[in-house]
Amino acid sequence: MFPRASLKFALLAALAGSVVAFIRHRGERRVRSLAVLQGLEWFLSAGGASLLTGAIRRTLEDADLEVTERLTRVEQTVVDHAPEL
């Protein structure tokens, strides 16, 4: 489903980004959050976003989804109750 080489590269980039951030921010209180964030940034930069959107697109195209169209009709009736003269 995924191109294996591209997926491996993106996952290794995420791991490397997390390790670099963990080493850089090891004395801070938010080290885990920063490591996860940088890992995600590196994953996306390495093409992870296009891999995920491509996989979602292929899944939707392959699925036998019944597409239905729903039309909603709203009617409004205005009645004038003006006093007759």
PDB file of N, CA, C and O in Angstrom:
ATOM      1  N   MET A   1       0.819  -1.182   0.000  1.00  0.00           N
ATOM      2  CA  MET A   1       0.000   0.000   0.000  1.00  0.00           C
ATOM      3  C   MET A   1       0.873   1.259   0.000  1.00  0.00           C
ATOM      4  O   MET A   1       0.643   2.174  -0.791  1.00  0.00           O
ATOM      5  N   PHE A   2       1.866   1.305   0.880  1.00  0.00           N
ATOM      6  CA  PHE A   2       2.812   2.409   0.899  1.00  0.00           C
ATOM      7  C   PHE A   2       4.045   2.030   0.098  1.00  0.00           C
ATOM      8  O   PHE A   2       4.410   0.855   0.070  1.00  0.00           O
ATOM      9  N   PRO A   3       4.696   2.976  -0.550  1.00  0.00           N
ATOM     10  CA  PRO A   3       6.023   2.697  -1.102  1.00  0.00           C
ATOM     11  C   PRO A   3       6.975   2.479   0.080  1.00  0.00           C
ATOM     12  O   PRO A   3       7.196   3.390   0.879  1.00  0.00           O
ATOM     13  N   ARG A   4       7.528   1.289   0.186  1.00  0.00           N
ATOM     14  CA  ARG A   4       8.293   0.916   1.384  1.00  0.00           C
ATOM     15  C   ARG A   4       9.501   1.805   1.634  1.00  0.00           C
ATOM     16  O   ARG A   4       9.750   2.191   2.776  1.00  0.00           O
ATOM     17  N   ALA A   5      10.256   2.137   0.597  1.00  0.00           N
ATOM     18  CA  ALA A   5      11.459   2.947   0.793  1.00  0.00           C
ATOM     19  C   ALA A   5      11.102   4.339   1.317  1.00  0.00           C
ATOM     20  O   ALA A   5      11.780   4.859   2.203  1.00  0.00           O
ATOM     21  N   SER A   6      10.059   4.935   0.783  1.00  0.00           N
ATOM     22  CA  SER A   6       9.647   6.266   1.229  1.00  0.00           C
ATOM     23  C   SER A   6       9.119   6.235   2.653  1.00  0.00           C
ATOM     24  O   SER A   6       9.388   7.141   3.442  1.00  0.00           O
ATOM     25  N   LEU A   7       8.373   5.198   2.978  1.00  0.00           N
ATOM     26  CA  LEU A   7       7.844   5.072   4.330  1.00  0.00           C
ATOM     27  C   LEU A   7       8.969   4.877   5.333  1.00  0.00           C
ATOM     28  O   LEU A   7       8.966   5.495   6.398  1.00  0.00           O
ATOM     29  N   LYS A   8       9.934   4.021   5.004  1.00  0.00           N
ATOM     30  CA  LYS A   8      11.070   3.809   5.905  1.00  0.00           C
ATOM     31  C   LYS A   8      11.841   5.097   6.108  1.00  0.00           C
ATOM     32  O   LYS A   8      12.237   5.419   7.229  1.00  0.00           O
ATOM     33  N   PHE A   9      12.058   5.841   5.023  1.00  0.00           N
ATOM     34  CA  PHE A   9      12.790   7.101   5.131  1.00  0.00           C
ATOM     35  C   PHE A   9      12.056   8.084   6.034  1.00  0.00           C
ATOM     36  O   PHE A   9      12.675   8.721   6.886  1.00  0.00           O
ATOM     37  N   ALA A  10      10.748   8.214   5.857  1.00  0.00           N
ATOM     38  CA  ALA A  10       9.973   9.152   6.665  1.00  0.00           C
ATOM     39  C   ALA A  10       9.955   8.736   8.135  1.00  0.00           C
ATOM     40  O   ALA A  10      10.055   9.587   9.018  1.00  0.00           O
ATOM     41  N   LEU A  11       9.830   7.444   8.402  1.00  0.00           N
ATOM     42  CA  LEU A  11       9.839   6.972   9.788  1.00  0.00           C
ATOM     43  C   LEU A  11      11.206   7.146  10.436  1.00  0.00           C
ATOM     44  O   LEU A  11      11.294   7.500  11.611  1.00  0.00           O
ATOM     45  N   LEU A  12      12.272   6.899   9.679  1.00  0.00           N
ATOM     46  CA  LEU A  12      13.622   7.118  10.220  1.00  0.00           C
ATOM     47  C   LEU A  12      13.872   8.602  10.464  1.00  0.00           C
ATOM     48  O   LEU A  12      14.546   8.966  11.428  1.00  0.00           O
ATOM     49  N   ALA A  13      13.343   9.452   9.609  1.00  0.00           N
ATOM     50  CA  ALA A  13      13.468  10.889   9.829  1.00  0.00           C
ATOM     51  C   ALA A  13      12.737  11.298  11.103  1.00  0.00           C
ATOM     52  O   ALA A  13      13.236  12.126  11.865  1.00  0.00           O
ATOM     53  N   ALA A  14      11.575  10.733  11.337  1.00  0.00           N
ATOM     54  CA  ALA A  14      10.828  11.031  12.562  1.00  0.00           C
ATOM     55  C   ALA A  14      11.601  10.582  13.792  1.00  0.00           C
ATOM     56  O   ALA A  14      11.670  11.303  14.787  1.00  0.00           O
ATOM     57  N   LEU A  15      12.171   9.406  13.724  1.00  0.00           N
ATOM     58  CA  LEU A  15      12.967   8.902  14.845  1.00  0.00           C
ATOM     59  C   LEU A  15      14.189   9.778  15.077  1.00  0.00           C
ATOM     60  O   LEU A  15      14.500  10.121  16.218  1.00  0.00           O
ATOM     61  N   ALA A  16      14.879  10.139  14.008  1.00  0.00           N
ATOM     62  CA  ALA A  16      16.063  10.985  14.140  1.00  0.00           C
ATOM     63  C   ALA A  16      15.698  12.354  14.698  1.00  0.00           C
ATOM     64  O   ALA A  16      16.414  12.881  15.550  1.00  0.00           O
ATOM     65  N   GLY A  17      14.621  12.928  14.243  1.00  0.00           N
ATOM     66  CA  GLY A  17      14.183  14.224  14.760  1.00  0.00           C
ATOM     67  C   GLY A  17      13.853  14.163  16.236  1.00  0.00           C
ATOM     68  O   GLY A  17      14.177  15.081  16.990  1.00  0.00           O
ATOM     69  N   SER A  18      13.209  13.086  16.648  1.00  0.00           N
ATOM     70  CA  SER A  18      12.887  12.924  18.065  1.00  0.00           C
ATOM     71  C   SER A  18      14.142  12.797  18.913  1.00  0.00           C
ATOM     72  O   SER A  18      14.227  13.386  19.990  1.00  0.00           O
ATOM     73  N   VAL A  19      15.118  12.033  18.433  1.00  0.00           N
ATOM     74  CA  VAL A  19      16.366  11.847  19.181  1.00  0.00           C
ATOM     75  C   VAL A  19      17.128  13.164  19.280  1.00  0.00           C
ATOM     76  O   VAL A  19      17.632  13.512  20.348  1.00  0.00           O
ATOM     77  N   VAL A  20      17.214  13.891  18.179  1.00  0.00           N
ATOM     78  CA  VAL A  20      17.922  15.178  18.188  1.00  0.00           C
ATOM     79  C   VAL A  20      17.259  16.144  19.167  1.00  0.00           C
ATOM     80  O   VAL A  20      17.948  16.817  19.934  1.00  0.00           O
ATOM     81  N   ALA A  21      15.950  16.217  19.149  1.00  0.00           N
ATOM     82  CA  ALA A  21      15.240  17.116  20.066  1.00  0.00           C
ATOM     83  C   ALA A  21      15.397  16.663  21.508  1.00  0.00           C
ATOM     84  O   ALA A  21      15.527  17.490  22.410  1.00  0.00           O
ATOM     85  N   PHE A  22      15.386  15.357  21.731  1.00  0.00           N
ATOM     86  CA  PHE A  22      15.538  14.850  23.094  1.00  0.00           C
ATOM     87  C   PHE A  22      16.915  15.210  23.647  1.00  0.00           C
ATOM     88  O   PHE A  22      17.047  15.585  24.812  1.00  0.00           O
ATOM     89  N   ILE A  23      17.934  15.094  22.803  1.00  0.00           N
ATOM     90  CA  ILE A  23      19.288  15.444  23.243  1.00  0.00           C
ATOM     91  C   ILE A  23      19.413  16.955  23.440  1.00  0.00           C
ATOM     92  O   ILE A  23      20.015  17.404  24.416  1.00  0.00           O
ATOM     93  N   ARG A  24      18.861  17.723  22.540  1.00  0.00           N
ATOM     94  CA  ARG A  24      18.971  19.182  22.616  1.00  0.00           C
ATOM     95  C   ARG A  24      18.246  19.752  23.825  1.00  0.00           C
ATOM     96  O   ARG A  24      18.732  20.702  24.438  1.00  0.00           O
ATOM     97  N   HIS A  25      17.100  19.196  24.180  1.00  0.00           N
ATOM     98  CA  HIS A  25      16.260  19.753  25.251  1.00  0.00           C
ATOM     99  C   HIS A  25      16.231  18.854  26.491  1.00  0.00           C
ATOM    100  O   HIS A  25      15.256  18.885  27.241  1.00  0.00           O
ATOM    101  N   ARG A  26      17.263  18.068  26.719  1.00  0.00           N
ATOM    102  CA  ARG A  26      17.218  17.074  27.794  1.00  0.00           C
ATOM    103  C   ARG A  26      17.076  17.668  29.190  1.00  0.00           C
ATOM    104  O   ARG A  26      16.624  16.966  30.095  1.00  0.00           O
ATOM    105  N   GLY A  27      17.434  18.897  29.402  1.00  0.00           N
ATOM    106  CA  GLY A  27      17.308  19.485  30.726  1.00  0.00           C
ATOM    107  C   GLY A  27      15.967  20.155  30.973  1.00  0.00           C
ATOM    108  O   GLY A  27      15.689  20.574  32.097  1.00  0.00           O
ATOM    109  N   GLU A  28      15.145  20.264  29.966  1.00  0.00           N
ATOM    110  CA  GLU A  28      13.874  20.979  30.105  1.00  0.00           C
ATOM    111  C   GLU A  28      12.745  20.062  30.584  1.00  0.00           C
ATOM    112  O   GLU A  28      12.819  18.838  30.475  1.00  0.00           O
ATOM    113  N   ARG A  29      11.726  20.684  31.104  1.00  0.00           N
ATOM    114  CA  ARG A  29      10.594  19.939  31.643  1.00  0.00           C
ATOM    115  C   ARG A  29       9.732  19.325  30.542  1.00  0.00           C
ATOM    116  O   ARG A  29       9.131  18.270  30.747  1.00  0.00           O
ATOM    117  N   ARG A  30       9.666  19.971  29.377  1.00  0.00           N
ATOM    118  CA  ARG A  30       8.803  19.526  28.281  1.00  0.00           C
ATOM    119  C   ARG A  30       9.572  18.733  27.230  1.00  0.00           C
ATOM    120  O   ARG A  30       9.235  18.795  26.048  1.00  0.00           O
ATOM    121  N   VAL A  31      10.581  18.003  27.629  1.00  0.00           N
ATOM    122  CA  VAL A  31      11.453  17.334  26.664  1.00  0.00           C
ATOM    123  C   VAL A  31      10.693  16.335  25.785  1.00  0.00           C
ATOM    124  O   VAL A  31      10.967  16.244  24.588  1.00  0.00           O
ATOM    125  N   ARG A  32       9.766  15.602  26.342  1.00  0.00           N
ATOM    126  CA  ARG A  32       9.019  14.607  25.555  1.00  0.00           C
ATOM    127  C   ARG A  32       8.130  15.275  24.514  1.00  0.00           C
ATOM    128  O   ARG A  32       8.068  14.835  23.366  1.00  0.00           O
ATOM    129  N   SER A  33       7.449  16.327  24.917  1.00  0.00           N
ATOM    130  CA  SER A  33       6.576  17.036  23.980  1.00  0.00           C
ATOM    131  C   SER A  33       7.376  17.637  22.828  1.00  0.00           C
ATOM    132  O   SER A  33       6.970  17.557  21.668  1.00  0.00           O
ATOM    133  N   LEU A  34       8.508  18.235  23.157  1.00  0.00           N
ATOM    134  CA  LEU A  34       9.344  18.827  22.116  1.00  0.00           C
ATOM    135  C   LEU A  34       9.925  17.763  21.194  1.00  0.00           C
ATOM    136  O   LEU A  34      10.047  17.986  19.989  1.00  0.00           O
ATOM    137  N   ALA A  35      10.283  16.612  21.748  1.00  0.00           N
ATOM    138  CA  ALA A  35      10.816  15.526  20.924  1.00  0.00           C
ATOM    139  C   ALA A  35       9.750  14.976  19.976  1.00  0.00           C
ATOM    140  O   ALA A  35      10.040  14.700  18.812  1.00  0.00           O
ATOM    141  N   VAL A  36       8.538  14.818  20.460  1.00  0.00           N
ATOM    142  CA  VAL A  36       7.448  14.333  19.604  1.00  0.00           C
ATOM    143  C   VAL A  36       7.141  15.351  18.511  1.00  0.00           C
ATOM    144  O   VAL A  36       6.927  14.981  17.357  1.00  0.00           O
ATOM    145  N   LEU A  37       7.119  16.626  18.870  1.00  0.00           N
ATOM    146  CA  LEU A  37       6.834  17.667  17.894  1.00  0.00           C
ATOM    147  C   LEU A  37       7.898  17.713  16.797  1.00  0.00           C
ATOM    148  O   LEU A  37       7.568  17.797  15.614  1.00  0.00           O
ATOM    149  N   GLN A  38       9.176  17.659  17.188  1.00  0.00           N
ATOM    150  CA  GLN A  38      10.221  17.699  16.169  1.00  0.00           C
ATOM    151  C   GLN A  38      10.231  16.431  15.329  1.00  0.00           C
ATOM    152  O   GLN A  38      10.512  16.492  14.132  1.00  0.00           O
ATOM    153  N   GLY A  39       9.932  15.289  15.926  1.00  0.00           N
ATOM    154  CA  GLY A  39       9.811  14.058  15.159  1.00  0.00           C
ATOM    155  C   GLY A  39       8.703  14.147  14.123  1.00  0.00           C
ATOM    156  O   GLY A  39       8.864  13.691  12.991  1.00  0.00           O
ATOM    157  N   LEU A  40       7.584  14.731  14.510  1.00  0.00           N
ATOM    158  CA  LEU A  40       6.474  14.925  13.572  1.00  0.00           C
ATOM    159  C   LEU A  40       6.865  15.892  12.454  1.00  0.00           C
ATOM    160  O   LEU A  40       6.538  15.665  11.289  1.00  0.00           O
ATOM    161  N   GLU A  41       7.560  16.962  12.810  1.00  0.00           N
ATOM    162  CA  GLU A  41       8.010  17.921  11.791  1.00  0.00           C
ATOM    163  C   GLU A  41       8.934  17.242  10.785  1.00  0.00           C
ATOM    164  O   GLU A  41       8.794  17.450   9.580  1.00  0.00           O
ATOM    165  N   TRP A  42       9.864  16.446  11.259  1.00  0.00           N
ATOM    166  CA  TRP A  42      10.806  15.778  10.358  1.00  0.00           C
ATOM    167  C   TRP A  42      10.093  14.723   9.518  1.00  0.00           C
ATOM    168  O   TRP A  42      10.439  14.522   8.355  1.00  0.00           O
ATOM    169  N   PHE A  43       9.102  14.049  10.095  1.00  0.00           N
ATOM    170  CA  PHE A  43       8.315  13.067   9.338  1.00  0.00           C
ATOM    171  C   PHE A  43       7.591  13.746   8.184  1.00  0.00           C
ATOM    172  O   PHE A  43       7.607  13.255   7.055  1.00  0.00           O
ATOM    173  N   LEU A  44       6.961  14.870   8.474  1.00  0.00           N
ATOM    174  CA  LEU A  44       6.235  15.602   7.439  1.00  0.00           C
ATOM    175  C   LEU A  44       7.189  16.160   6.382  1.00  0.00           C
ATOM    176  O   LEU A  44       6.869  16.159   5.194  1.00  0.00           O
ATOM    177  N   SER A  45       8.349  16.632   6.812  1.00  0.00           N
ATOM    178  CA  SER A  45       9.330  17.171   5.870  1.00  0.00           C
ATOM    179  C   SER A  45       9.906  16.098   4.955  1.00  0.00           C
ATOM    180  O   SER A  45      10.289  16.383   3.821  1.00  0.00           O
ATOM    181  N   ALA A  46       9.965  14.889   5.440  1.00  0.00           N
ATOM    182  CA  ALA A  46      10.521  13.787   4.649  1.00  0.00           C
ATOM    183  C   ALA A  46       9.500  13.163   3.711  1.00  0.00           C
ATOM    184  O   ALA A  46       9.797  12.162   3.059  1.00  0.00           O
ATOM    185  N   GLY A  47       8.314  13.728   3.631  1.00  0.00           N
ATOM    186  CA  GLY A  47       7.311  13.221   2.699  1.00  0.00           C
ATOM    187  C   GLY A  47       6.248  12.363   3.348  1.00  0.00           C
ATOM    188  O   GLY A  47       5.478  11.706   2.647  1.00  0.00           O
ATOM    189  N   GLY A  48       6.187  12.351   4.640  1.00  0.00           N
ATOM    190  CA  GLY A  48       5.191  11.546   5.334  1.00  0.00           C
ATOM    191  C   GLY A  48       3.773  11.982   5.068  1.00  0.00           C
ATOM    192  O   GLY A  48       2.869  11.149   5.003  1.00  0.00           O
ATOM    193  N   ALA A  49       3.562  13.280   4.912  1.00  0.00           N
ATOM    194  CA  ALA A  49       2.208  13.787   4.663  1.00  0.00           C
ATOM    195  C   ALA A  49       1.688  13.297   3.315  1.00  0.00           C
ATOM    196  O   ALA A  49       0.529  12.896   3.203  1.00  0.00           O
ATOM    197  N   SER A  50       2.535  13.329   2.300  1.00  0.00           N
ATOM    198  CA  SER A  50       2.080  12.864   0.988  1.00  0.00           C
ATOM    199  C   SER A  50       1.837  11.362   0.988  1.00  0.00           C
ATOM    200  O   SER A  50       0.951  10.877   0.285  1.00  0.00           O
ATOM    201  N   LEU A  51       2.622  10.619   1.774  1.00  0.00           N
ATOM    202  CA  LEU A  51       2.378   9.179   1.888  1.00  0.00           C
ATOM    203  C   LEU A  51       1.022   8.902   2.526  1.00  0.00           C
ATOM    204  O   LEU A  51       0.266   8.051   2.058  1.00  0.00           O
ATOM    205  N   LEU A  52       0.724   9.630   3.601  1.00  0.00           N
ATOM    206  CA  LEU A  52      -0.542   9.405   4.298  1.00  0.00           C
ATOM    207  C   LEU A  52      -1.737   9.823   3.453  1.00  0.00           C
ATOM    208  O   LEU A  52      -2.735   9.104   3.393  1.00  0.00           O
ATOM    209  N   THR A  53      -1.647  10.973   2.802  1.00  0.00           N
ATOM    210  CA  THR A  53      -2.771  11.397   1.972  1.00  0.00           C
ATOM    211  C   THR A  53      -2.946  10.483   0.757  1.00  0.00           C
ATOM    212  O   THR A  53      -4.071  10.240   0.319  1.00  0.00           O
ATOM    213  N   GLY A  54      -1.851   9.985   0.220  1.00  0.00           N
ATOM    214  CA  GLY A  54      -1.947   9.025  -0.889  1.00  0.00           C
ATOM    215  C   GLY A  54      -2.606   7.735  -0.457  1.00  0.00           C
ATOM    216  O   GLY A  54      -3.413   7.166  -1.192  1.00  0.00           O
ATOM    217  N   ALA A  55      -2.261   7.267   0.743  1.00  0.00           N
ATOM    218  CA  ALA A  55      -2.871   6.041   1.254  1.00  0.00           C
ATOM    219  C   ALA A  55      -4.361   6.231   1.505  1.00  0.00           C
ATOM    220  O   ALA A  55      -5.162   5.344   1.210  1.00  0.00           O
ATOM    221  N   ILE A  56      -4.729   7.382   2.045  1.00  0.00           N
ATOM    222  CA  ILE A  56      -6.144   7.658   2.286  1.00  0.00           C
ATOM    223  C   ILE A  56      -6.899   7.748   0.967  1.00  0.00           C
ATOM    224  O   ILE A  56      -8.013   7.240   0.846  1.00  0.00           O
ATOM    225  N   ARG A  57      -6.284   8.398  -0.023  1.00  0.00           N
ATOM    226  CA  ARG A  57      -6.926   8.519  -1.330  1.00  0.00           C
ATOM    227  C   ARG A  57      -7.132   7.144  -1.973  1.00  0.00           C
ATOM    228  O   ARG A  57      -8.203   6.864  -2.510  1.00  0.00           O
ATOM    229  N   ARG A  58      -6.113   6.292  -1.917  1.00  0.00           N
ATOM    230  CA  ARG A  58      -6.244   4.946  -2.495  1.00  0.00           C
ATOM    231  C   ARG A  58      -7.302   4.131  -1.755  1.00  0.00           C
ATOM    232  O   ARG A  58      -8.050   3.370  -2.369  1.00  0.00           O
ATOM    233  N   THR A  59      -7.359   4.293  -0.450  1.00  0.00           N
ATOM    234  CA  THR A  59      -8.362   3.567   0.327  1.00  0.00           C
ATOM    235  C   THR A  59      -9.768   4.003  -0.061  1.00  0.00           C
ATOM    236  O   THR A  59     -10.665   3.172  -0.209  1.00  0.00           O
ATOM    237  N   LEU A  60      -9.956   5.296  -0.224  1.00  0.00           N
ATOM    238  CA  LEU A  60     -11.283   5.794  -0.594  1.00  0.00           C
ATOM    239  C   LEU A  60     -11.654   5.406  -2.018  1.00  0.00           C
ATOM    240  O   LEU A  60     -12.818   5.122  -2.299  1.00  0.00           O
ATOM    241  N   GLU A  61     -10.679   5.392  -2.915  1.00  0.00           N
ATOM    242  CA  GLU A  61     -10.970   5.015  -4.294  1.00  0.00           C
ATOM    243  C   GLU A  61     -11.264   3.529  -4.425  1.00  0.00           C
ATOM    244  O   GLU A  61     -12.070   3.129  -5.266  1.00  0.00           O
ATOM    245  N   ASP A  62     -10.617   2.704  -3.600  1.00  0.00           N
ATOM    246  CA  ASP A  62     -10.816   1.263  -3.668  1.00  0.00           C
ATOM    247  C   ASP A  62     -12.069   0.806  -2.943  1.00  0.00           C
ATOM    248  O   ASP A  62     -12.621  -0.248  -3.257  1.00  0.00           O
ATOM    249  N   ALA A  63     -12.515   1.580  -1.991  1.00  0.00           N
ATOM    250  CA  ALA A  63     -13.673   1.165  -1.190  1.00  0.00           C
ATOM    251  C   ALA A  63     -14.938   1.248  -2.028  1.00  0.00           C
ATOM    252  O   ALA A  63     -15.096   2.132  -2.870  1.00  0.00           O
ATOM    253  N   ASP A  64     -15.817   0.319  -1.777  1.00  0.00           N
ATOM    254  CA  ASP A  64     -17.120   0.322  -2.446  1.00  0.00           C
ATOM    255  C   ASP A  64     -18.085   1.141  -1.601  1.00  0.00           C
ATOM    256  O   ASP A  64     -18.975   0.606  -0.941  1.00  0.00           O
ATOM    257  N   LEU A  65     -17.889   2.424  -1.639  1.00  0.00           N
ATOM    258  CA  LEU A  65     -18.744   3.310  -0.862  1.00  0.00           C
ATOM    259  C   LEU A  65     -19.922   3.747  -1.717  1.00  0.00           C
ATOM    260  O   LEU A  65     -19.759   4.139  -2.872  1.00  0.00           O
ATOM    261  N   GLU A  66     -21.085   3.675  -1.144  1.00  0.00           N
ATOM    262  CA  GLU A  66     -22.266   4.131  -1.847  1.00  0.00           C
ATOM    263  C   GLU A  66     -22.413   5.621  -1.570  1.00  0.00           C
ATOM    264  O   GLU A  66     -22.580   6.050  -0.429  1.00  0.00           O
ATOM    265  N   VAL A  67     -22.346   6.372  -2.615  1.00  0.00           N
ATOM    266  CA  VAL A  67     -22.452   7.820  -2.471  1.00  0.00           C
ATOM    267  C   VAL A  67     -23.903   8.204  -2.686  1.00  0.00           C
ATOM    268  O   VAL A  67     -24.486   7.947  -3.739  1.00  0.00           O
ATOM    269  N   THR A  68     -24.459   8.810  -1.691  1.00  0.00           N
ATOM    270  CA  THR A  68     -25.837   9.266  -1.802  1.00  0.00           C
ATOM    271  C   THR A  68     -25.851  10.773  -1.674  1.00  0.00           C
ATOM    272  O   THR A  68     -25.023  11.369  -0.986  1.00  0.00           O
ATOM    273  N   GLU A  69     -26.788  11.359  -2.337  1.00  0.00           N
ATOM    274  CA  GLU A  69     -26.911  12.799  -2.309  1.00  0.00           C
ATOM    275  C   GLU A  69     -28.213  13.144  -1.619  1.00  0.00           C
ATOM    276  O   GLU A  69     -29.277  12.643  -1.983  1.00  0.00           O
ATOM    277  N   ARG A  70     -28.121  13.985  -0.644  1.00  0.00           N
ATOM    278  CA  ARG A  70     -29.314  14.352   0.102  1.00  0.00           C
ATOM    279  C   ARG A  70     -29.641  15.812  -0.188  1.00  0.00           C
ATOM    280  O   ARG A  70     -28.818  16.710  -0.008  1.00  0.00           O
ATOM    281  N   LEU A  71     -30.840  16.006  -0.633  1.00  0.00           N
ATOM    282  CA  LEU A  71     -31.316  17.354  -0.881  1.00  0.00           C
ATOM    283  C   LEU A  71     -32.335  17.697   0.185  1.00  0.00           C
ATOM    284  O   LEU A  71     -33.253  16.923   0.458  1.00  0.00           O
ATOM    285  N   THR A  72     -32.174  18.823   0.763  1.00  0.00           N
ATOM    286  CA  THR A  72     -33.106  19.268   1.781  1.00  0.00           C
ATOM    287  C   THR A  72     -33.846  20.478   1.242  1.00  0.00           C
ATOM    288  O   THR A  72     -33.242  21.426   0.740  1.00  0.00           O
ATOM    289  N   ARG A  73     -35.138  20.428   1.353  1.00  0.00           N
ATOM    290  CA  ARG A  73     -35.944  21.519   0.846  1.00  0.00           C
ATOM    291  C   ARG A  73     -36.678  22.160   2.005  1.00  0.00           C
ATOM    292  O   ARG A  73     -37.372  21.495   2.774  1.00  0.00           O
ATOM    293  N   VAL A  74     -36.512  23.432   2.110  1.00  0.00           N
ATOM    294  CA  VAL A  74     -37.163  24.171   3.184  1.00  0.00           C
ATOM    295  C   VAL A  74     -38.185  25.094   2.544  1.00  0.00           C
ATOM    296  O   VAL A  74     -37.870  25.874   1.646  1.00  0.00           O
ATOM    297  N   GLU A  75     -39.410  24.987   3.025  1.00  0.00           N
ATOM    298  CA  GLU A  75     -40.463  25.870   2.538  1.00  0.00           C
ATOM    299  C   GLU A  75     -40.840  26.825   3.648  1.00  0.00           C
ATOM    300  O   GLU A  75     -40.893  26.462   4.823  1.00  0.00           O
ATOM    301  N   GLN A  76     -41.096  28.034   3.253  1.00  0.00           N
ATOM    302  CA  GLN A  76     -41.523  29.023   4.223  1.00  0.00           C
ATOM    303  C   GLN A  76     -42.788  29.679   3.687  1.00  0.00           C
ATOM    304  O   GLN A  76     -42.834  30.156   2.553  1.00  0.00           O
ATOM    305  N   THR A  77     -43.793  29.688   4.519  1.00  0.00           N
ATOM    306  CA  THR A  77     -45.057  30.300   4.139  1.00  0.00           C
ATOM    307  C   THR A  77     -45.229  31.565   4.957  1.00  0.00           C
ATOM    308  O   THR A  77     -45.131  31.547   6.184  1.00  0.00           O
ATOM    309  N   VAL A  78     -45.484  32.652   4.270  1.00  0.00           N
ATOM    310  CA  VAL A  78     -45.674  33.928   4.944  1.00  0.00           C
ATOM    311  C   VAL A  78     -47.144  34.302   4.817  1.00  0.00           C
ATOM    312  O   VAL A  78     -47.691  34.378   3.717  1.00  0.00           O
ATOM    313  N   VAL A  79     -47.757  34.529   5.944  1.00  0.00           N
ATOM    314  CA  VAL A  79     -49.168  34.902   5.963  1.00  0.00           C
ATOM    315  C   VAL A  79     -49.271  36.297   6.540  1.00  0.00           C
ATOM    316  O   VAL A  79     -48.729  36.587   7.607  1.00  0.00           O
ATOM    317  N   ASP A  80     -49.964  37.144   5.832  1.00  0.00           N
ATOM    318  CA  ASP A  80     -50.127  38.528   6.270  1.00  0.00           C
ATOM    319  C   ASP A  80     -51.450  38.644   7.013  1.00  0.00           C
ATOM    320  O   ASP A  80     -52.515  38.431   6.432  1.00  0.00           O
ATOM    321  N   HIS A  81     -51.385  38.977   8.279  1.00  0.00           N
ATOM    322  CA  HIS A  81     -52.585  39.118   9.091  1.00  0.00           C
ATOM    323  C   HIS A  81     -52.872  40.594   9.361  1.00  0.00           C
ATOM    324  O   HIS A  81     -53.174  40.987  10.488  1.00  0.00           O
ATOM    325  N   ALA A  82     -52.774  41.377   8.335  1.00  0.00           N
ATOM    326  CA  ALA A  82     -53.041  42.807   8.484  1.00  0.00           C
ATOM    327  C   ALA A  82     -54.552  43.015   8.651  1.00  0.00           C
ATOM    328  O   ALA A  82     -55.357  42.348   8.000  1.00  0.00           O
ATOM    329  N   PRO A  83     -54.907  43.916   9.502  1.00  0.00           N
ATOM    330  CA  PRO A  83     -56.350  44.191   9.673  1.00  0.00           C
ATOM    331  C   PRO A  83     -56.927  44.814   8.411  1.00  0.00           C
ATOM    332  O   PRO A  83     -56.308  45.655   7.759  1.00  0.00           O
ATOM    333  N   GLU A  84     -58.122  44.373   8.098  1.00  0.00           N
ATOM    334  CA  GLU A  84     -58.776  44.900   6.900  1.00  0.00           C
ATOM    335  C   GLU A  84     -59.439  46.220   7.243  1.00  0.00           C
ATOM    336  O   GLU A  84     -59.993  46.370   8.332  1.00  0.00           O
ATOM    337  N   LEU A  85     -59.393  47.151   6.357  1.00  0.00           N
ATOM    338  CA  LEU A  85     -60.018  48.456   6.572  1.00  0.00           C
ATOM    339  C   LEU A  85     -61.299  48.584   5.833  1.00  0.00           C
ATOM    340  O   LEU A  85     -61.952  49.625   5.907  1.00  0.00           O
TER     341      LEU A  85
END
